[in-house]
C-alpha cells in the first residue's frame, strides 16, 4: 500500500506540537487501508488529543470519516477502513486490528481482535450495510465499543459471513500470545514471558501460581502439566550498606550468597530501583550488569553468576552514576542540592519460576 501524506504533514516544524501527526496507506483496488496516528515525538512532549476528526476522500469519490478521536500523550495507533474480516467488512473504526485467530471451519467464525489505544475513550466501529452485530448501534450506524473492552467476544454476521469481535485494551493486548497455528489466544500475567512448544504453553513468571487464560471459541484455563507445584520459599532481603556518595554493598542472604536457587525457582532476580543516570553492579572485580535509567526497575539474573557469587561471598557492589541537569536523559527527578541525582530507592530478591500448561484440550474442558 502506498503512503499518502495529508497536505502540510511533510512540512511540520518538530517544535510545533499543536498539529495532529497522521498519514494514510491506501489500496485503490479495494478502497481499503489504514490511518496512522501518532502522539509521540522524540525530544518533545506532545499533548493528548481530544475530539479530533479526519476525513478521507477515496479515489472513487467515497468519503470515510473518523471522528471522536481521543489519544493519550505518547500513544500511537493504526485505524482501519475498508477492512475485510472473512467477509465482514469494517468501513471504519477507531480501534486497531491486532490479529484474526480460530478455525476457518468454525460455524461461528474466527475471532477478530481489536485493540483500543490508550486515551481512546469513545471507541467505535462502523460495519458495511446489512451487517448484524450483537451490540447496539447509534443512529449514524456506528457501534460503540467502550462497554465491550476486555469483555466477551461479540457475534457479527453479514449474509453467510460470521466473525466474533474481541475488543481489548492496550494493556491486555500486550499480554496476549497466539498459539496452536493461530487457533487460540492466550493471556498471561503482567511481566510474564510465554511461548508455545508442541502444544505446551511455557510461562516464565515471578507469580508463584500463574493462571493463563485461553480465548478462542470459548474461555478456558490451560491445564497445568507440572502437577502440585512447590512454591519457592520466601527469599530473605539483601543487606544494603552505603559505602560512598553513590556507592553501596549488597550482601545476599542465606544460600543466595553461595549462588544457590530456592527450591522450585529457575532463577533469582536482583531487582534494583534507583535514581540517577547509569547503574553498575559488580561481583568482586567483575561487572555483572549495567543499566541506563529509564524509570523501570533494573533486574539482574543471578543464576548465571553462581561462581562469582561464591568467590565474593555473596557481597555485590552497586554504583550509580549521577544524573546532571542538561543530561540527554529526560527523567522527572528532583535534583539534589548539588544539582545531581544519584540515589538508591530499594533492592529486593525475586524468584523466577517456569510453569508448563497443556493447550491441547478442547474449549471449555
C-alpha positions in Angstrom: 0.0 0.0 0.0 1.5 3.4 -1.0 1.7 6.2 1.6 -0.4 9.3 1.3 0.6 12.3 3.4 -2.0 14.9 4.2 -1.2 18.4 2.9 1.4 20.1 5.2 2.4 17.0 7.1 5.8 16.8 5.4 6.5 20.4 6.4 5.7 20.2 10.1 8.1 22.0 12.3 9.2 19.5 15.0 8.9 22.3 17.6 5.3 22.9 16.7 3.4 20.3 18.8 -0.1 21.6 18.0 -0.9 19.8 14.7 -2.1 16.2 14.7 0.5 13.8 13.3 -1.1 11.4 10.8 -0.7 9.7 7.5 -2.5 7.1 5.3 -1.7 3.8 3.5 -4.3 3.1 0.8 -5.1 0.3 -1.7 -7.1 1.9 -4.6 -8.3 -1.5 -5.9 -10.1 -2.5 -2.7 -10.6 1.0 -1.4 -9.1 -0.1 1.9 -6.2 1.0 4.0 -5.1 2.3 7.4 -4.8 5.7 9.1 -1.6 6.1 11.2 -1.9 8.4 14.2 1.0 9.5 16.4 1.0 11.4 19.7 4.7 10.7 20.3 7.8 12.5 19.2 11.4 12.2 20.3 12.6 15.1 22.5 9.2 16.8 22.5 6.2 16.5 24.8 3.1 16.1 22.6 -0.2 16.8 24.3 -3.1 14.4 24.5 -5.6 14.7 21.6 -9.3 15.2 22.1 -12.2 15.0 19.8 -10.1 15.0 16.6 -11.7 14.4 13.2 -10.2 13.1 10.0 -12.0 12.9 6.6 -10.7 10.9 3.7 -11.9 11.1 0.1 -11.0 7.9 -1.7 -10.2 7.5 -5.4 -13.8 6.6 -6.3 -15.2 9.6 -4.5 -16.3 7.8 -1.4 -15.8 9.6 1.8 -14.6 8.0 5.0 -14.8 9.9 8.3 -13.0 9.2 11.6 -14.3 11.3 14.5 -14.4 11.1 18.3 -10.7 10.5 18.2 -9.0 10.8 21.6 -5.4 9.8 22.1 -3.2 9.8 25.1 0.2 11.6 25.0 2.9 9.2 23.9 0.4 6.9 22.2 0.2 5.8 18.6 -2.3 3.7 16.6 -3.3 2.3 13.2 -7.0 2.6 12.4 -8.6 0.6 9.6 -11.0 1.4 6.8 -12.5 -1.0 4.2 -11.1 -3.9 6.2 -12.4 -7.3 5.2 -12.6 -9.9 8.0 -13.6 -13.2 6.5 -16.4 -11.5 4.6 -17.4 -9.0 7.3 -16.3 -5.5 6.2 -15.3 -2.8 8.6 -15.9 0.6 6.9 -14.0 2.5 9.6 -13.1 2.1 13.2 -11.2 3.9 16.0 -9.7 0.6 17.2 -6.6 -1.1 15.9 -6.6 -4.6 14.3 -4.4 -7.0 16.2 -5.0 -10.5 14.8 -7.5 -13.0 13.5 -7.5 -16.4 15.1 -9.5 -19.5 15.1 -10.6 -22.3 12.8 -12.0 -21.2 9.4 -14.4 -24.1 9.5 -16.0 -22.9 12.8 -19.6 -22.2 12.1 -19.5 -19.2 14.5 -16.5 -17.7 12.6 -13.0 -16.8 13.6 -12.2 -14.2 16.3 -11.0 -10.8 15.2 -9.1 -9.0 17.9 -9.3 -5.2 18.0 -7.2 -3.0 20.4 -8.4 0.2 22.0 -5.5 2.7 22.0 -4.7 4.4 25.3 -6.9 7.5 25.7 -9.5 6.5 23.1 -12.4 6.9 25.5 -15.2 6.5 22.9 -14.1 3.7 20.6 -16.4 2.6 17.8 -16.6 0.5 14.6 -18.8 1.1 11.6 -19.7 -2.0 9.5 -20.9 -2.3 5.9 -24.7 -2.1 5.5 -26.7 -5.2 6.2 -24.2 -6.3 8.9 -25.8 -7.6 12.1 -24.0 -7.1 15.4 -24.9 -8.2 19.0 -24.0 -4.7 20.2 -26.4 -1.8 19.8 -25.9 0.8 17.0 -26.2 4.5 17.0 -28.4 6.4 14.5 -25.4 7.0 12.2 -24.7 3.3 12.0 -21.6 3.2 14.2 -21.3 0.6 17.0 -19.8 1.9 20.3 -17.3 -0.5 21.8 -16.5 1.0 25.2 -18.8 -1.4 27.0 -17.1 -4.4 25.3 -13.5 -3.6 26.2 -11.8 -6.7 27.8 -15.2 -8.5 27.8 -16.6 -11.4 25.9 -16.4 -11.8 22.1 -19.3 -10.3 20.2 -21.0 -12.1 17.3 -21.1 -10.3 14.0 -22.6 -11.5 10.7 -23.1 -10.3 7.2 -25.0 -12.7 5.0 -23.3 -16.0 5.4 -20.1 -14.5 6.8 -19.6 -14.6 10.6 -16.9 -13.5 13.0 -16.5 -12.8 16.7 -15.3 -9.4 17.6 -13.0 -9.3 20.7 -12.2 -5.7 21.9 -9.2 -5.4 24.2 -7.3 -2.6 26.0 -3.7 -2.0 25.1 -2.6 -3.4 28.4 -4.4 -6.7 27.7 -3.2 -6.9 24.1 0.4 -6.6 25.4 -0.1 -9.8 27.4 -1.6 -11.9 24.5 0.1 -14.8 22.7 -1.2 -16.5 19.6 -0.8 -20.3 19.8 -1.5 -23.6 18.0 -1.2 -22.4 14.5 -3.2 -19.2 15.1 -6.1 -21.1 16.6 -6.0 -19.7 20.1 -5.2 -16.6 22.1 -3.6 -17.0 25.5 -3.4 -14.1 28.0 -0.6 -14.3 30.6 0.2 -12.2 33.6 1.8 -8.8 33.6 5.5 -9.1 33.1 5.4 -12.8 32.3 7.2 -14.3 29.3 5.4 -17.1 27.4 6.0 -19.3 24.4 4.5 -22.5 23.0 6.2 -25.8 22.1 4.4 -28.8 20.8 1.0 -27.9 22.4 2.6 -26.9 25.7 2.5 -23.4 27.0 5.6 -22.4 28.8 5.4 -19.4 31.2 8.4 -17.8 32.9 7.0 -15.8 35.7 7.5 -14.3 39.2 4.0 -15.3 40.2 4.1 -18.5 42.2 0.7 -19.6 40.9 0.2 -18.2 37.4 -3.2 -18.9 35.7 -3.1 -18.2 32.0 -6.4 -17.7 30.2 -7.3 -19.1 26.8 -9.5 -17.1 24.5 -11.0 -18.8 21.4 -14.4 -20.2 20.7 -15.0 -20.1 24.4 -12.9 -19.4 27.5 -10.9 -22.0 29.4 -7.8 -22.2 31.6 -4.9 -24.3 30.3 -4.3 -27.3 32.4 -1.1 -27.2 34.5 1.3 -30.0 33.5 3.6 -29.7 36.4 1.2 -31.1 39.0 1.2 -30.0 42.6 4.0 -27.4 42.4 6.0 -26.4 45.3 6.1 -22.6 45.8 9.6 -21.3 46.2 10.4 -20.3 49.8 10.3 -16.7 50.7 13.7 -15.2 50.0 15.2 -13.0 52.6 16.0 -9.4 52.0 19.6 -8.4 51.0 21.5 -6.2 53.4 22.3 -2.9 51.8 25.0 -0.5 53.1 26.1 2.8 51.7 29.9 3.0 51.2 30.2 6.2 49.3 28.3 9.2 47.9 26.8 7.0 45.2 28.1 3.5 46.1 26.6 0.6 48.1 27.4 -3.0 49.0 24.5 -5.5 48.6 25.0 -8.7 50.8 22.8 -11.5 49.6 21.1 -13.7 52.3 21.5 -17.4 53.0 22.0 -19.8 50.1 21.6 -16.9 47.6 25.1 -15.7 48.8 26.5 -19.1 47.7 24.8 -18.9 44.3 22.1 -21.4 45.0 18.5 -21.0 43.9 15.4 -21.5 46.1 13.6 -24.9 45.6 11.3 -24.6 42.6 12.9 -21.5 41.2 14.5 -21.2 37.7 16.4 -18.0 38.5 16.7 -15.4 41.2 16.4 -11.7 40.2 18.0 -8.9 42.0 15.5 -6.1 41.4 17.0 -2.6 41.9 15.2 0.7 41.8 17.5 3.8 41.8 17.6 7.4 40.8 20.4 8.5 38.5 21.8 8.1 35.1 23.6 4.7 34.9 23.7 1.8 37.4 26.5 -0.7 37.5 26.8 -3.9 39.5 30.0 -5.9 40.3 30.7 -9.3 41.9 34.3 -8.8 43.1 36.1 -7.1 40.3 33.7 -8.5 37.6 30.9 -6.3 36.1 27.8 -8.5 36.0 25.3 -5.9 35.0 24.7 -2.3 33.9 21.6 -0.3 33.2 20.7 3.1 31.7 17.9 4.5 33.8 14.5 4.6 32.1 12.1 4.7 35.0 11.6 0.9 35.1 13.1 -1.4 37.8 16.5 -2.8 36.9 16.6 -6.6 37.1 19.8 -8.8 37.2 19.5 -12.6 36.9 21.9 -14.2 39.4 21.6 -17.8 38.2 24.5 -17.5 35.7 26.8 -15.9 38.2 27.0 -18.6 40.8 30.8 -19.0 40.7 31.3 -15.3 41.0 28.8 -15.0 43.9 30.7 -17.8 45.8 34.0 -16.1 45.1 32.9 -12.8 46.7 30.8 -14.4 49.5 27.6 -13.0 48.0 28.6 -9.4 48.6 28.0 -7.3 45.5 29.0 -3.7 44.8 26.5 -1.2 43.3 27.3 2.2 41.9 25.1 4.9 40.4 26.4 7.5 38.0 24.6 10.8 38.8 22.1 12.4 36.5 23.0 16.0 35.9 21.0 19.0 34.6 21.2 19.2 30.9 21.6 15.4 30.5 20.1 14.0 27.3 18.2 11.6 29.6 14.8 13.0 30.3 13.6 12.0 33.8 11.1 13.6 36.1 13.5 13.6 39.1 14.1 16.2 41.8 17.7 17.2 41.7 19.8 17.3 44.9 21.3 20.4 46.4 24.5 19.9 44.4 22.5 19.8 41.1 22.7 16.0 40.6 20.6 12.9 41.2 22.2 9.6 42.4 20.4 7.6 45.0 19.2 4.0 45.7 15.5 3.5 46.3 15.4 -0.2 47.2 16.8 -3.6 46.4 14.9 -6.9 46.5 15.3 -10.6 45.6 12.6 -12.1 43.4 12.4 -15.8 42.5 11.5 -16.7 38.9 9.5 -19.9 38.1 8.9 -21.7 34.9 5.5 -23.4 34.6 4.0 -25.5 31.9 0.4 -25.8 30.7 -1.4 -28.2 28.4 -3.1 -26.4 25.4 -4.4 -29.5 23.6 -7.8 -29.7 25.4 -10.9 -28.5 23.7 -12.6 -25.3 24.6 -14.4 -25.5 27.9 -12.5 -28.6 29.1 
